[in-house]
Amino acid sequence: MIRKSPRKAVVTYLQQKERPKLTAPMPVNLHVALMRQDRMPLHFYRYLQYRIGRRWHWVARLRLDDTALAALVHSQETTIDVLYLDGAPTGLFELRAQQDDSVNIEYFGMMDHAHGMGLGRWFLKQAIDAAWELNPNKVTINTCTLDHPAALPLYQKFGFEPIGQSDTFIHPLTDDDLLKIMKRD
């Protein structure tokens, strides 16, 4: 087994205390659908996590066993919406209601083939609107230095303000990790 070196990252925590007034229209001439996924099959969730997050080192959920993953994904506090482009799954946002009456955007992202089409701004606005529909006192999100370079500026453009930072290490998936994930499903 080849071990991959941990990657250092700086995590930036952001919050929004009121719904932004900024609009983001859906790009024209695209066949797009956004669907809430109730009781999402774990294999589909893992597929989305891997395909969307592989470049950005979304590894935490992929390493969970079925019981732990189902407890998060199927929790009453969690909602997951999947973006479809031309009938194929293309992105997701996952919201989680917190005990302090806030809502965290746990995951937000799109697959590579959807980048550059103007969907990102519209899709983020959909995530933010869905979070505010839950009537929180604030909406939170975080990003790190391993994320898409446009993530932090885009979040700030939509009214998220940085409230803190921390250092962390991300342990990239090895081939053995990927094999274990595939065998699970």
Secondary structure, DSSP 4 states (H G I P E B T S, - for coil): -PPPPPEEEEEEEEEESS------PPPTT--EEEEE-TT--HHHHHHHHHHHHGGGT--TGGGS-HHHHHHHHTSTTEEEEEEEETTEEEEEEEEEE-TTSEEEEEEEEE-GGGTTSSHHHHHHHHHHHHHHTT--SEEEEEEETTS-TTHHHHHHHTT-EEEEEEEEEE-PPPHHHHHHHHHH-
